[in-house]
């Protein structure tokens, strides 16, 4: 974002980058296959259904629609 702002003409000395307020390491853990199967059964999903979870607002700028359309290209697990 800082590089983009500079390209738009913002003075470099005025830019302050604020890192994400979430520690991504807290969310990087494997989920056992059996747990995924159990969750899909609980949600009445088929084994080969793909699931997308987002906390993003469903607004055009966040491109969630692009992510949804791209799910068809993910390999089966």
Buried (B, 14 or more C-beta within 10 A) or exposed (E): EEEEBEEEEEEEEEEEEEEEEEEEEEEEEEEEEEEBEEEBEEEEBEEEEEEEEEEEEEEEEEEBEEEEEEEEEEEEE
